[in-house]
Amino acid sequence: MKRPNISEIELTEIAKITGTHGYKGSLLLKFNIDLERILEKELFFIKIEGIIVPFFVSDNKIYPHKKQSAIVKFEKINTNDEAKKLISYFVYIDKKNISDKENDFFDKIINFDVFDNNNFIGKVDEYLQIPSNPILKVRSKNNTEILVPVNKDFLIKIDETCKKIFFNLPDGLIDINN
């Protein structure tokens, strides 16, 4: 196939190559998104020495392995030695090949009440999908904007029935926004 013309701006990081699997060049990838969100599983990119290099997935198959990881075999990587050279590199995909399944959920939480432990902070105005640091824009009761990181270490629970989101935020985070 012809090498696609794609810029780094159109790509998003989806995984890191963490090891090899077997002896025929298969790789173990640790994903930072749900595999179900990847629409087309035939073409991934790896940035090698500053150059974006396309890699076609052999038979378009990704084999789930353990939590958030999978075994992938790239075409033209046929030995364990070839595969080892790719360990620790990050894997990218065209942003258009990722479904907004996650966004569908976050669109539903607009106007949910947000709490820091049991203290009411405000209502969700918007969800900002920043890959390494997603953020909720929360409108406080005195109509100021508060930015709350959607971090698994801070998020306690989302109660869809009561339309409430509970966080345990670091001391001072709310004050920084005021």
SVG drawing of the C-alpha trace seen along z (x, -y; Angstrom):
<svg xmlns="http://www.w3.org/2000/svg" viewBox="-32 -35 49 53">
<polyline fill="none" stroke="black" stroke-width="0.4" points="0.0,0.0 1.0,-3.6 2.3,-5.5 -0.4,-7.8 0.2,-11.6 -0.6,-12.5 0.6,-15.1 1.3,-14.7 -1.6,-17.1 -4.1,-14.5 -2.7,-11.8 -3.5,-10.9 -1.5,-8.6 -3.4,-5.4 -0.8,-3.0 2.8,-2.2 4.7,0.9 5.7,2.7 7.1,5.9 7.1,8.8 4.9,11.8 6.0,15.1 8.8,15.4 7.2,14.2 7.3,10.4 4.1,9.9 4.1,7.0 2.4,6.3 0.7,2.9 -0.6,1.1 -3.6,-1.0 -4.7,-4.3 -8.1,-4.1 -10.7,-1.4 -10.0,0.9 -13.7,0.7 -13.3,-3.0 -10.8,-2.2 -12.9,-2.2 -10.4,-1.0 -7.7,1.4 -5.6,1.7 -3.2,-1.3 -1.2,-2.6 1.7,-5.0 4.9,-5.1 7.2,-8.1 10.7,-6.8 13.6,-9.3 11.1,-12.2 9.6,-10.5 6.0,-9.3 6.1,-5.8 2.9,-3.9 2.5,-0.3 -0.2,1.9 -1.8,4.4 -1.5,8.0 -5.0,9.2 -6.5,6.2 -6.5,8.3 -5.8,7.1 -5.9,9.7 -7.0,8.5 -4.5,9.7 -4.9,8.3 -6.5,5.2 -6.0,2.4 -3.4,4.4 -3.4,6.4 -1.2,8.4 -0.6,6.8 1.3,8.2 2.5,5.6 3.1,6.5 6.8,6.7 7.8,7.2 8.5,10.9 11.1,11.7 11.4,11.1 14.6,9.1 12.7,6.7 9.9,6.4 12.3,5.7 13.5,2.5 10.0,1.0 9.7,1.6 9.0,-1.7 7.7,-3.5 4.3,-5.1 1.6,-4.1 -0.6,-6.7 -3.8,-6.6 -5.6,-9.1 -8.1,-11.0 -10.9,-10.2 -10.5,-6.5 -11.6,-6.9 -15.3,-6.8 -16.8,-9.4 -18.3,-6.7 -16.6,-8.3 -17.9,-11.7 -21.5,-10.3 -21.3,-9.6 -19.8,-12.9 -22.4,-14.8 -25.0,-13.2 -23.5,-14.7 -24.0,-18.3 -25.9,-20.0 -25.0,-17.2 -24.3,-18.5 -20.6,-18.3 -19.4,-17.7 -16.0,-17.8 -16.7,-15.0 -20.2,-16.2 -19.6,-19.9 -21.6,-21.2 -19.2,-22.9 -21.6,-23.6 -23.1,-22.2 -21.2,-20.7 -21.2,-23.2 -18.8,-21.3 -16.5,-18.3 -13.1,-19.2 -11.5,-16.1 -7.8,-16.9 -6.0,-13.5 -3.7,-13.6 -5.9,-15.6 -9.7,-15.7 -11.4,-18.5 -15.0,-19.4 -15.9,-23.0 -18.2,-23.6 -20.3,-26.6 -20.3,-27.5 -23.3,-28.7 -21.8,-32.3 -21.5,-31.9 -17.7,-31.5 -16.0,-28.8 -14.2,-26.1 -12.0,-23.6 -12.0,-20.1 -9.6,-17.4 -11.4,-14.2 -8.7,-12.0 -9.3,-8.5 -7.4,-9.4 -9.9,-12.2 -13.2,-10.8 -15.2,-8.9 -18.4,-8.1 -20.9,-9.3 -24.5,-8.8 -26.5,-8.9 -29.8,-8.4 -29.4,-11.4 -27.3,-13.3 -24.4,-13.9 -20.6,-13.5 -18.5,-13.1 -14.8,-14.0 -12.2,-14.0 -10.1,-16.9 -6.7,-18.0 -6.8,-20.8 -6.8,-24.2 -7.9,-23.1 -11.2,-24.9 -9.6,-28.0 -7.2,-28.2 -10.1,-28.7 -11.7,-31.6"/>
</svg>
